[in-house]
Amino acid sequence: MVYFKKDNDTLGHNIGDQLLLTLADRMRALVGDLGYVARQGGDEFMILLPTDHEADLIEKTNTIKDALCSRYNIDQHEFFITPSIGVSLYPRDGTDFDTLYQQADTAMYHAKHAGRNRFAFFTEKMQATSTRALTLSNALHDALEQNEFSLHYQPQVSLISGKVIGAEALIRWHSKKLGHVSPGEFIPLAEESGQILAIGEWVVRTAVRQIQQWIEAGITPVRIAVNLSSAQFQVGDLPKTTIKILNEYRIPVEYLELELTERIVAKDPEHTVIILESLQELGIRTSIDDFGTGYSSLSYLQRFPVYKLKIDQSFVRNMTTNTNDQVIIGTIILLAQQLGMTTIAEGVETKAQLDMLNNIGCDDIQGYYISRPIPAEAFKKAYLENKQRIIAVDD
């Protein structure tokens, strides 16, 4: 599989067709009379090659990959593509064409999900992973209708007051057929299938409804932060949908915060500015999650109307022993202060981490040192009905 959708979308399908022909010519030249090249459809090609040794096939596959990655010049346009190659072997991986094709296809998608511009040989582990993904995808289609999702809430604590000032809403899936499924497994599948839009809206709606229930029970809630997927953020009606949900439940905008990762921000900065400004006009606060991992442009960061930077837990984890992590965290905090933003560190698990973050000026923290994500009722009893300090901080 090759990837040049953006070229098709930008320059038209005529250029895309010429690129496909040039690509096919390169493969035929590489294979020569030893094997066969066929276009399977779209941007997928199939190559049949004889080999006596797997090492020879690895070398040949590398040669093919490198050749396909080389520069293409078509009608004064310059192109680079990122192929993903899957390889299956006869008779180790199958003894008939359909099986071998299926195994190669599985390996190709494994290479694609690993980052493109690479190849992978089929393994039984891939098959198990592929089967698991198919099972999860099928179950995911019914999860919303079956009310299998729930939200847990992880408290966020101010290092100034020592009190809970917010919480992050985190989705959990307990399938009636499969039991508990980790978000790390089902969120990528939901994004790939497009179901993330419906699931994402469900998360926002459920969090807002929970805030309403706390208010109706006479409890003053805290601000709830909800993560946005890339697909949600790319949809142009995000601000309208969000304010509609808030109005539906009569919840003031200050009780909801939308988190987007730095990678989403960096993907299309101009689009990011437009959406964030629209949310700001509605009074909806936004923050950047996983900050320090997404290589966003600092020139754009000053234009983003966000009020908080969330320091990624990968820096917090070893900060007490790794000087580089300390420097990075300190730099992020200083940057935020200069831009008029606050900071929150996630993944705080020890008192030593808390003390160090407090000493270098971090505003808020969340992590297992305070609490794991817990159900709404438990969160209410532990943190909303009790407004006392839950951590000791230096005055």
Secondary structure, 3 states (H helix, E strand, C coil): CCCCHHHHHHHCHHHHHHHHHHHHHHHHHHHCCCCEEEEEECCEEEEECCCCCHHHHHHHHHHHHHHHHCCEEECCEEECCCCEEEECCCCCCCCCHHHHHHHHHHHHHHHHHCCCCEEEECCHHHHHHHHHHHHHHHHHHHHCCCCCEEEEEEEEEECCCCCEEEEEEEEEEEECCCEEECHHHHHHHHHHHCCHHHHHHHHHHHHHHHHHHHHHCCCCCCEEEEECCHHHHHCCCHHHHHHHHHHHCCCCHHHEEEEEEHHHHHHCHHHHHHHHHHHHHCCCEEEEEEECCCCCCHHHHCCCCCCEEEECHHHHCCCCCCHHHHHHHHHHHHHHHHCCCEEEECCCCCHHHHHHHHHCCCCEECCCCCCCCEEHHHHHHHHHCCCCCCCCCCC
